[in-house]
Amino acid sequence: MERRLGGFDATTVGVGSMVGAGVFVVFSPAAAVAGNWLLLSLAAAAIVAYCNAMASAQLAAVHPTSGGTYIYGRRQLGEWPGFLAGWGYITGKTSSCAAMALAFGLYAFPDYATAAAVAAVVLLTGINLMGITRTAWMTRWFVSIVVAILVFLIIVAFDAPQIGGTTAAVETSAYGVLQAAGLFFFAFAGYARIATMGEEVREPAKLIPRAILGALAFTLVLYAVLGLALLDFMGAGLLAATPAPLLAVGEAVGGGVGTGAVTLAATLGCLGALLALIAGVSRTMFAMAREGDLPRGLATVWQRFKVPYLADLVVAAVVIFLLLTQDVLAVVGFSSFGVLIYYAVTNASALTLKDRPWFAPKALNVIGLAGCLLLAFTLPLASVLTMAAVLAVGLIGRAVLKPGGRTRNHA
C-alpha cells in the first residue's frame, strides 16, 4: 500500500470514527444509570480512553504498519495474543458496521431501512476501493457538517429555557457510574482506526501518535460540552427518559428545521463512522492474511488504488449478509466485549516497551489494562458469554489450521 495520508487527514479519520451515530444516542442510557454523575462517567471513560490512546500511540511509533493491535500484540507478546486482538476486532467491528449501516437506514429512510443500509455499504465500499485519500476526503466533509450541527445544538441548549425541572431525579450508584463509563468508552473507541492504517500514513512514527491524541482530545472536549449543555437544558431525569435527546433539543428550539438538522447530522455521522469502520476492519483483515492467520488472498492489494480490495469486498459481503439475515441491533452488544479485549492487549503490549517518553509511564498502561477489564465485566452477562464463544471458536480454529507459533522479541 502507499503512504498518502497526512496528519490532518489521519486525525479526521479518527474523529469521524468517534463522532458517529453513538453521540446521538449514548447520553440517554448513560444518564439513566449515572444520573447527575454523568460527567464523572464521561471523565472515567476519557481516562481509560487516554491510557489506551497513549498505548496505541507508543506502539504505532515502534510498529508503523497496518493491523493495529493485531500487529502490536503479535510482535510484543506473541502470535496468540495478537490473534486474539485481531479476531476480536474484526468479528466485533463487523457487527458494528452492520448496526451502523442499519442506523443510517432508520434515520434516512425508516420505511426502507434495510435496503438503504445495504446501499450505503455498497456505496462506501466503492469509495474505499478508490483509495484511502478518497476515504479521508469524504470523512472530512461528513465530520465538518456533523460537528457544525453539534456546535449549533450546544449553543441553543445553553441559551434556551430549561425544560426538565419537574422530572424525577435518577437514582444512581458506583456501579451505574461504571456502566455509563462503559457506554461512553465505546463512543471514544474510534481512534483505533488510525493505527490500523499505519501503512497509509506519511511519517507514521510521528504523525500517527499525534493524530490519535488529537482526535481523542477534540472528541473529549466536544462530548464534555455537549453533556453539560444537555444536563443544563433537560436535567438528568428528562435526559434519561428521552431516547434521542439531541433530536428533542432540535425540535424544541427549531421545530421542523431543527429536527431536520439533527436527522442530517445523525445520518452523516452514521455514514462517516461506517466509512472509517469498513476501512479499519479491512486493514486488520489484510494484516492477518499477510501473516497467515487468515487466507492469504485477503492480503492482495489492488495496484491501481493501493488498497486491499479483496479484504474490503469480504467485509462488505459479511456486513450485507448480517443485514439481510440477523437482527443486528440486538446482537451487536457482544462486540463491546471484543473491543475491550482488543484494548487490553494494546495496554499489555505497551507494558513490554523498554523505550518510552516521560509522559507515557508504565503506570498508564497498567491503568488502561485494569480499566478495560473492569469495564468488560460490567457488560451484560449474555454479551460477555456470546463474544467469549466467538473468540474461542477463532482460537480453536487457529490451533487446528495453524498449529504452533513463535513468540516475537520485545521491542
C-alpha positions as CSV (number, residue, x, y, z in Angstrom):
1,M,0.0,0.0,0.0
2,E,1.0,3.6,-0.4
3,R,1.6,6.3,2.3
4,R,-0.8,9.1,1.2
5,L,-2.4,10.4,4.4
6,G,-1.1,13.4,6.2
7,G,-1.6,14.2,9.9
8,F,-4.8,16.3,9.4
9,D,-6.4,13.5,7.3
10,A,-5.4,10.8,9.8
11,T,-6.9,12.9,12.6
12,T,-10.1,13.4,10.6
13,V,-10.5,9.7,10.1
14,G,-10.2,9.3,13.9
15,V,-12.7,12.0,14.7
16,G,-15.1,10.6,12.0
17,S,-14.9,7.2,13.6
18,M,-15.8,8.5,17.1
19,V,-18.3,11.2,16.3
20,G,-20.7,8.8,14.6
21,A,-24.2,7.7,15.4
22,G,-23.2,6.9,19.0
23,V,-23.2,10.6,20.1
24,F,-26.8,10.9,19.2
25,V,-28.0,8.0,21.4
26,V,-25.3,7.4,24.1
27,F,-26.3,10.3,26.5
28,S,-29.8,8.9,27.3
29,P,-28.8,5.4,28.5
30,A,-25.7,6.8,30.3
31,A,-27.9,9.3,32.2
32,A,-30.3,6.5,33.1
33,V,-27.6,4.8,35.1
34,A,-25.4,7.7,36.1
35,G,-27.9,10.5,36.7
36,N,-26.3,13.7,37.7
37,W,-22.9,11.9,37.8
38,L,-23.0,11.7,34.0
39,L,-19.9,13.9,33.6
40,L,-18.0,11.7,36.1
41,S,-18.7,8.7,33.9
42,L,-17.5,10.6,30.9
43,A,-14.3,11.5,32.8
44,A,-13.7,7.9,33.8
45,A,-14.2,6.8,30.2
46,A,-11.9,9.5,29.0
47,I,-9.2,8.4,31.4
48,V,-9.3,4.8,30.1
49,A,-9.5,6.0,26.5
50,Y,-6.5,8.3,27.1
51,C,-4.5,5.4,28.5
52,N,-5.4,3.3,25.5
53,A,-4.6,6.1,23.1
54,M,-1.2,6.6,24.7
55,A,-0.5,2.8,24.4
56,S,-1.7,2.8,20.8
57,A,0.5,5.9,20.0
58,Q,3.6,4.4,21.6
59,L,3.2,1.1,19.7
60,A,2.4,2.9,16.4
61,A,5.7,4.7,16.7
62,V,7.5,1.4,17.1
63,H,5.5,-0.6,14.6
64,P,4.3,1.8,11.8
65,T,2.4,-0.8,9.8
66,S,-1.2,-1.8,9.1
67,G,-3.1,-4.0,11.6
68,G,-3.1,-2.0,14.8
69,T,-3.1,-4.1,18.0
70,Y,-3.1,-7.3,16.0
71,I,0.5,-6.5,14.9
72,Y,1.4,-4.9,18.3
73,G,0.3,-7.9,20.3
74,R,1.9,-10.3,17.8
75,R,5.3,-8.6,18.0
76,Q,5.3,-7.7,21.6
77,L,3.5,-10.6,23.3
78,G,3.5,-13.4,20.7
79,E,1.3,-14.8,18.0
80,W,-1.6,-15.9,20.1
81,P,-2.3,-12.6,21.9
82,G,-2.1,-10.8,18.6
83,F,-4.5,-13.2,17.0
84,L,-6.9,-12.8,20.0
85,A,-6.9,-9.0,19.5
86,G,-7.3,-9.2,15.7
87,W,-10.0,-11.8,15.7
88,G,-11.9,-9.8,18.4
89,Y,-11.6,-6.7,16.4
90,I,-12.8,-7.9,13.0
91,T,-15.7,-10.0,14.4
92,G,-16.9,-7.3,16.8
93,K,-16.4,-4.4,14.4
94,T,-18.0,-6.2,11.5
95,S,-21.2,-6.5,13.5
96,S,-20.8,-2.8,14.4
97,C,-20.6,-2.0,10.7
98,A,-24.0,-3.7,10.2
99,A,-25.5,-1.8,13.1
100,M,-24.1,1.5,11.9
101,A,-25.5,0.9,8.4
102,L,-28.9,0.0,9.8
103,A,-28.9,3.1,12.0
104,F,-28.3,5.1,8.8
105,G,-31.2,3.4,7.2
106,L,-33.5,4.0,10.2
107,Y,-32.6,7.8,10.2
108,A,-32.6,8.4,6.5
109,F,-35.3,6.0,5.1
110,P,-37.2,4.5,8.0
111,D,-39.6,2.7,5.7
112,Y,-36.8,1.0,3.7
113,A,-34.1,0.9,6.4
114,T,-32.5,-2.4,5.4
115,A,-32.4,-1.6,1.7
116,A,-30.9,1.8,2.5
117,A,-28.3,0.1,4.8
118,V,-27.2,-2.3,2.0
119,A,-27.0,0.6,-0.5
120,A,-24.8,2.5,2.0
121,V,-22.5,-0.4,2.4
122,V,-22.1,-0.8,-1.3
123,L,-21.5,2.9,-1.9
124,L,-19.0,3.4,0.9
125,T,-17.1,0.2,-0.1
126,G,-16.8,1.7,-3.5
127,I,-15.3,4.9,-2.1
128,N,-12.9,2.8,0.0
129,L,-11.8,0.9,-3.1
130,M,-10.9,4.2,-4.8
131,G,-8.2,4.8,-2.3
132,I,-7.5,6.0,1.2
133,T,-7.4,9.6,0.2
134,R,-11.0,9.4,-1.1
135,T,-12.0,7.9,2.2
136,A,-10.3,10.7,4.1
137,W,-11.7,13.4,1.9
138,M,-15.3,12.1,2.3
139,T,-14.8,11.7,6.0
140,R,-13.6,15.3,6.3
141,W,-16.9,16.5,4.7
142,F,-19.0,14.3,7.0
143,V,-17.2,15.4,10.1
144,S,-17.4,19.1,9.2
145,I,-21.2,19.1,8.8
146,V,-21.8,16.9,11.9
147,V,-19.6,19.0,14.2
148,A,-21.1,22.2,12.9
149,I,-24.6,21.0,13.7
150,L,-23.5,19.7,17.1
151,V,-21.9,23.1,18.0
152,F,-25.2,24.8,17.0
153,L,-27.1,22.4,19.3
154,I,-24.7,23.1,22.2
155,I,-25.2,26.9,21.8
156,V,-29.0,26.7,21.6
157,A,-29.2,24.2,24.5
158,F,-27.3,26.6,26.8
159,D,-29.3,29.6,25.6
160,A,-32.8,28.1,25.7
161,P,-35.0,27.9,28.8
162,Q,-34.7,24.7,30.8
163,I,-37.4,22.1,30.2
164,G,-36.6,19.3,32.7
165,G,-37.2,20.9,36.0
166,T,-40.2,18.7,37.0
167,T,-38.7,15.4,36.1
168,A,-37.9,13.0,38.9
169,A,-34.3,12.6,39.8
170,V,-32.4,9.4,38.7
171,E,-31.1,7.1,41.4
172,T,-27.5,6.1,40.8
173,S,-24.7,4.1,42.3
174,A,-21.0,3.5,41.8
175,Y,-21.9,0.5,39.5
176,G,-24.2,2.8,37.5
177,V,-21.3,5.3,37.0
178,L,-19.1,2.4,35.7
179,Q,-21.9,1.2,33.4
180,A,-22.2,4.7,32.0
181,A,-18.4,4.9,31.6
182,G,-18.6,1.7,29.6
183,L,-21.2,3.3,27.3
184,F,-19.1,6.4,26.8
185,F,-15.9,4.4,26.3
186,F,-17.3,3.0,23.1
187,A,-18.1,6.5,21.9
188,F,-14.3,7.1,22.1
189,A,-13.1,3.9,20.6
190,G,-12.7,5.2,17.0
191,Y,-9.1,6.3,17.4
192,A,-8.0,2.7,16.8
193,R,-8.9,3.1,13.2
194,I,-5.9,5.4,12.7
195,A,-3.5,2.8,14.0
196,T,-5.0,0.1,11.7
197,M,-4.0,2.2,8.6
198,G,-0.3,2.5,9.6
199,E,1.0,1.8,6.1
200,E,-1.1,4.6,4.5
201,V,0.1,7.5,6.7
202,R,3.1,9.6,5.9
203,E,5.8,9.7,8.6
204,P,3.7,7.2,10.7
205,A,6.1,7.2,13.7
206,K,5.5,10.9,14.1
207,L,2.0,11.5,12.7
208,I,0.0,8.5,14.0
209,P,0.6,9.3,17.7
210,R,-0.3,13.0,17.1
211,A,-3.4,12.0,15.1
212,I,-4.6,9.6,17.8
213,L,-4.2,12.1,20.6
214,G,-5.5,15.0,18.6
215,A,-8.7,13.1,17.6
216,L,-9.3,12.0,21.2
217,A,-8.7,15.5,22.6
218,F,-11.1,17.1,20.1
219,T,-13.8,14.5,20.7
220,L,-13.5,14.7,24.5
221,V,-14.0,18.4,24.5
222,L,-17.0,18.1,22.2
223,Y,-18.6,15.4,24.3
224,A,-18.0,17.2,27.6
225,V,-19.5,20.5,26.4
226,L,-22.4,18.6,24.8
227,G,-23.0,16.7,28.1
228,L,-23.1,19.9,30.1
229,A,-25.5,21.5,27.6
230,L,-27.9,18.6,27.7
231,L,-27.8,18.5,31.6
232,D,-28.4,22.2,31.7
233,F,-31.3,22.1,29.2
234,M,-33.1,18.9,30.2
235,G,-31.8,17.8,33.6
236,A,-30.6,14.2,34.2
237,G,-34.2,12.8,34.7
238,L,-35.6,14.0,31.4
239,L,-32.4,13.2,29.6
240,A,-32.6,9.6,30.8
241,A,-36.2,9.4,29.7
242,T,-35.5,10.8,26.2
243,P,-34.2,8.1,23.7
244,A,-33.0,10.7,21.2
245,P,-32.1,13.8,23.3
246,L,-30.4,15.8,20.5
247,L,-33.4,15.3,18.3
248,A,-35.5,16.6,21.2
249,V,-33.3,19.7,21.5
250,G,-33.5,20.4,17.8
251,E,-37.3,20.0,17.9
252,A,-37.7,22.2,21.0
253,V,-35.7,25.1,19.7
254,G,-36.1,24.8,15.9
255,G,-39.2,22.9,15.1
256,G,-39.1,21.1,11.8
257,V,-35.9,22.8,10.8
258,G,-34.1,21.7,14.0
259,T,-35.4,18.2,13.6
260,G,-34.2,18.1,10.0
261,A,-30.7,19.4,11.0
262,V,-30.3,16.7,13.7
263,T,-31.5,14.0,11.4
264,L,-29.0,15.1,8.7
265,A,-26.2,15.1,11.3
266,A,-27.1,11.7,12.6
267,T,-27.3,10.3,9.0
268,L,-23.9,11.8,8.0
269,G,-22.4,10.7,11.4
270,C,-23.5,7.1,10.6
271,L,-22.0,7.3,7.1
272,G,-18.7,8.8,8.3
273,A,-18.3,6.2,11.1
274,L,-19.3,3.3,8.7
275,L,-16.8,4.5,6.1
276,A,-13.9,4.5,8.6
277,L,-15.1,1.3,10.2
278,I,-15.0,-0.6,6.9
279,A,-11.5,0.7,6.2
280,G,-10.3,-0.2,9.7
281,V,-11.7,-3.8,9.6
282,S,-10.4,-4.5,6.1
283,R,-6.8,-3.3,7.1
284,T,-6.8,-5.5,10.1
285,M,-8.0,-8.4,7.9
286,F,-5.3,-7.5,5.4
287,A,-2.6,-7.7,8.1
288,M,-3.9,-11.0,9.5
289,A,-3.9,-12.5,6.0
290,R,-0.4,-11.3,5.3
291,E,0.8,-13.1,8.5
292,G,-1.1,-16.3,7.6
293,D,-3.8,-16.0,10.2
294,L,-6.5,-15.6,7.5
295,P,-6.5,-16.8,3.9
296,R,-3.5,-15.1,2.2
297,G,-5.7,-14.0,-0.8
298,L,-7.1,-11.3,1.5
299,A,-3.7,-9.6,1.6
300,T,-4.0,-8.9,-2.2
301,V,-3.5,-5.2,-3.0
302,W,-5.1,-3.5,-6.0
303,Q,-2.1,-1.8,-7.6
304,R,-4.1,1.0,-9.2
305,F,-5.5,2.4,-6.0
306,K,-3.2,0.7,-3.5
307,V,-5.9,-0.8,-1.4
308,P,-6.6,-4.4,0.0
309,Y,-9.6,-4.8,-2.3
310,L,-10.4,-8.4,-1.5
311,A,-10.5,-7.6,2.2
312,D,-12.8,-4.6,1.5
313,L,-15.1,-6.8,-0.5
314,V,-15.2,-9.6,2.1
315,V,-16.1,-7.1,4.8
316,A,-18.9,-5.6,2.7
317,A,-20.2,-9.1,1.9
318,V,-20.3,-10.2,5.5
319,V,-22.0,-6.9,6.6
320,I,-24.6,-7.2,3.9
321,F,-25.2,-10.9,4.9
322,L,-25.7,-9.8,8.6
323,L,-28.1,-7.0,7.5
324,L,-30.3,-9.4,5.5
325,T,-30.3,-12.3,7.9
326,Q,-29.8,-11.0,11.5
327,D,-31.4,-8.6,14.0
328,V,-28.1,-6.6,14.1
329,L,-29.3,-4.1,16.6
330,A,-29.9,-7.0,19.0
331,V,-26.7,-8.9,18.5
332,V,-24.2,-6.0,18.3
333,G,-23.8,-5.7,22.0
334,F,-21.3,-8.6,22.2
335,S,-18.9,-6.5,20.1
336,S,-18.2,-4.3,23.1
337,F,-16.5,-7.1,24.9
338,G,-14.3,-7.8,21.9
339,V,-13.2,-4.1,21.7
340,L,-12.3,-4.1,25.4
341,I,-10.2,-7.3,24.9
342,Y,-8.6,-5.6,22.0
343,Y,-7.5,-2.6,24.1
344,A,-6.5,-4.9,27.0
345,V,-4.0,-6.5,24.6
346,T,-2.9,-3.0,23.5
347,N,-2.0,-2.0,27.0
348,A,-0.4,-5.3,27.8
349,S,1.7,-4.9,24.6
350,A,2.7,-1.3,25.6
351,L,3.8,-2.6,29.0
352,T,6.6,-4.5,27.3
353,L,8.2,-1.5,25.6
354,K,11.5,-0.5,27.0
355,D,12.0,2.9,25.5
356,R,9.2,5.3,26.3
357,P,8.7,9.1,26.6
358,W,8.5,10.6,30.1
359,F,4.8,11.4,29.6
360,A,3.9,7.8,29.0
361,P,5.0,5.8,32.1
362,K,4.1,2.2,32.5
363,A,1.5,3.2,35.1
364,L,-0.7,4.5,32.3
365,N,-0.6,1.0,30.7
366,V,-1.5,-0.6,34.0
367,I,-4.4,1.8,34.5
368,G,-5.6,1.2,30.9
369,L,-5.4,-2.6,31.2
370,A,-7.2,-2.6,34.6
371,G,-9.8,-0.2,33.3
372,C,-10.5,-2.3,30.2
373,L,-11.0,-5.5,32.2
374,L,-13.2,-3.7,34.8
375,L,-15.4,-2.2,32.1
376,A,-15.6,-5.5,30.3
377,F,-17.1,-7.2,33.2
378,T,-19.8,-4.5,33.8
379,L,-21.3,-5.6,30.5
380,P,-24.4,-7.8,30.4
381,L,-23.5,-11.5,31.0
382,A,-25.1,-12.6,27.7
383,S,-22.8,-10.2,25.8
384,V,-19.7,-11.5,27.6
385,L,-20.6,-15.1,27.0
386,T,-21.5,-14.6,23.3
387,M,-18.3,-12.9,22.5
388,A,-16.3,-15.3,24.6
389,A,-17.7,-18.1,22.5
390,V,-16.8,-16.3,19.2
391,L,-13.2,-15.7,20.5
392,A,-13.0,-19.4,21.5
393,V,-14.1,-20.5,18.0
394,G,-11.4,-18.4,16.5
395,L,-8.7,-19.6,18.8
396,I,-9.7,-23.3,18.3
397,G,-9.8,-22.8,14.5
398,R,-6.3,-21.3,14.5
399,A,-5.0,-24.1,16.7
400,V,-6.4,-26.7,14.2
401,L,-5.4,-24.9,11.0
402,K,-2.1,-23.3,12.1
403,P,-0.6,-25.3,14.9
404,G,2.4,-23.9,16.7
405,G,3.5,-20.3,16.9
406,R,6.5,-18.3,17.7
407,T,6.9,-15.6,20.3
408,R,8.4,-12.4,19.0
409,N,11.2,-10.5,20.7
410,H,10.1,-7.3,22.6
411,A,11.0,-4.0,21.1
